[in-house]
Amino acid sequence: GGRDWSVIHGRFIAINAASMSCACPRSPKGLSPSAHLADGTTDLILVRKCSRLDFFKHLLRHTNQEDQFDHWFVEVHRVRKFHFQPWNHDLIPLEDPSKHPENPDLDPTSSFQETNDYSTAQSSWTCDGEILHHAAIQVSVQCQLIRLFARGIEEQQDTEVAV
């Protein structure tokens, strides 16, 4: 509570939110190596519009030891919540910005409502494989709402594969 919203404008070809590393055999360090399920945040990974070759280089780095965020078109923000609004010239503010103090270095309008149907937007979201029907979304991390008991999930398992 009491923290200002940061506003980021741009053209993006991919936006990911990772609340855990999402490591797997094909991506040993995962989508976001330092993300952790228990810290109440998610890593918002913004991939700005770039060439297909650059985007492929970014994806390829998920499979090796190089830093997949070390590109001019990729930025990561650790956040507790985020709001995504597709760009439209007919945006209107949801509420009076003067009611909520904003960072003076950032755009003062952080919350918008689109005047046309969201279903006409060209972008789409997936959440664990499920397609979301609206392009405009708000995501917030709800920390420690359930108790999770697990064993061995943090252990490194060295397995050799015979070729």
C-alpha positions in Angstrom: 0.0 0.0 0.0 1.1 3.6 -0.6 3.5 2.7 -3.5 3.2 4.5 -6.8 2.5 2.7 -10.1 5.3 2.8 -12.7 4.0 3.2 -16.3 5.8 1.6 -19.2 4.7 2.3 -22.7 5.9 0.4 -25.8 5.4 -2.3 -28.4 6.0 -5.8 -27.0 6.1 -9.1 -28.7 6.1 -11.1 -25.4 5.2 -10.3 -21.8 5.7 -13.0 -19.2 5.1 -13.1 -15.5 6.9 -15.8 -13.5 6.4 -16.3 -9.8 8.8 -19.2 -9.7 11.8 -20.1 -11.9 9.9 -22.6 -14.1 13.0 -24.6 -14.6 12.8 -27.9 -16.5 15.2 -30.3 -18.3 15.1 -28.2 -21.5 15.4 -24.9 -19.6 17.7 -25.7 -16.7 17.6 -22.2 -15.2 14.0 -21.6 -16.1 12.1 -18.6 -17.4 13.3 -16.4 -14.5 16.1 -18.0 -12.5 15.8 -15.9 -9.4 12.0 -15.9 -9.0 10.8 -17.7 -5.9 7.3 -18.9 -5.1 7.3 -17.7 -1.5 8.5 -14.1 -1.7 5.1 -12.5 -2.7 6.4 -11.1 -6.1 6.4 -12.0 -9.7 9.0 -11.3 -12.3 7.5 -9.3 -15.1 9.5 -10.0 -18.2 9.0 -7.5 -21.1 10.3 -8.3 -24.5 10.1 -5.3 -26.7 9.5 -5.5 -30.5 12.6 -6.8 -32.1 13.6 -9.0 -35.1 12.6 -12.6 -35.2 16.3 -13.5 -35.1 16.8 -11.5 -31.9 13.7 -13.0 -30.3 15.1 -16.5 -31.2 18.4 -15.6 -29.6 16.5 -14.7 -26.4 14.6 -18.0 -26.4 17.7 -20.0 -27.1 19.4 -18.6 -24.0 16.7 -20.3 -21.9 18.4 -23.6 -22.8 22.0 -22.7 -22.0 24.0 -20.9 -19.3 23.9 -17.4 -20.9 21.8 -14.6 -19.4 18.5 -14.5 -21.3 17.8 -11.0 -20.1 21.1 -9.5 -21.4 19.5 -8.1 -24.6 18.6 -4.4 -25.4 15.0 -5.4 -26.0 14.4 -7.4 -22.7 13.7 -5.9 -19.3 12.7 -7.5 -16.0 10.8 -5.9 -13.1 10.0 -7.6 -9.8 6.5 -6.6 -9.0 3.6 -7.4 -6.6 1.0 -6.5 -9.2 0.7 -5.2 -12.7 -1.9 -4.0 -15.1 -1.8 -4.4 -18.8 -3.8 -2.2 -21.1 -3.6 -2.5 -24.9 -2.9 0.8 -26.7 -6.0 2.5 -28.1 -6.4 6.1 -29.1 -9.8 6.2 -27.4 -8.6 5.5 -23.8 -10.3 7.3 -20.9 -9.0 7.4 -17.3 -10.8 5.1 -14.9 -10.3 7.5 -12.0 -9.0 10.9 -11.2 -5.2 10.7 -11.1 -5.0 13.5 -8.5 -6.6 11.2 -5.9 -3.5 9.0 -6.0 -0.1 10.6 -5.9 2.1 9.4 -8.8 5.8 9.4 -9.3 6.5 12.8 -11.0 9.0 11.3 -13.3 6.4 8.9 -14.8 3.3 9.4 -16.8 0.6 10.5 -14.4 -2.2 8.4 -16.0 -1.7 4.8 -15.0 -5.2 3.4 -15.2 -7.3 3.5 -18.4 -10.5 2.0 -19.8 -10.9 1.2 -23.4 -14.1 2.4 -25.2 -14.3 -0.5 -27.6 -14.7 -4.3 -27.0 -11.5 -5.9 -25.5 -12.2 -9.0 -27.7 -11.1 -7.0 -30.8 -7.6 -6.6 -29.5 -4.9 -8.5 -31.4 -3.0 -9.7 -28.3 -3.9 -12.6 -26.1 -2.8 -14.1 -22.8 -2.4 -17.6 -21.6 -2.4 -18.7 -18.0 -1.0 -22.2 -17.5 -2.1 -23.0 -21.0 -5.6 -21.5 -20.7 -6.4 -18.7 -23.1 -7.8 -15.5 -21.4 -10.6 -13.8 -23.4 -9.6 -10.2 -22.6 -6.4 -8.5 -23.5 -6.6 -5.9 -20.7 -5.7 -7.7 -17.4 -4.7 -6.9 -13.9 -2.5 -9.5 -12.0 -1.6 -9.4 -8.3 0.4 -11.8 -6.2 -1.4 -13.2 -3.2 1.3 -14.5 -0.9 1.0 -17.4 1.6 -2.7 -18.0 1.2 -2.2 -21.8 1.3 0.2 -24.1 3.1 2.4 -26.1 0.8 4.2 -29.1 2.1 6.8 -30.6 -0.2 10.0 -32.5 0.0 13.0 -32.5 -2.3 11.9 -29.8 -4.8 14.9 -27.6 -4.1 17.5 -30.4 -4.3 19.8 -30.6 -7.2 19.6 -34.0 -8.9 22.6 -35.0 -11.0 21.5 -37.4 -13.6 23.6 -38.8 -16.4 22.1 -39.5 -19.8 23.6 -42.3 -21.8 24.0 -41.5 -25.5 
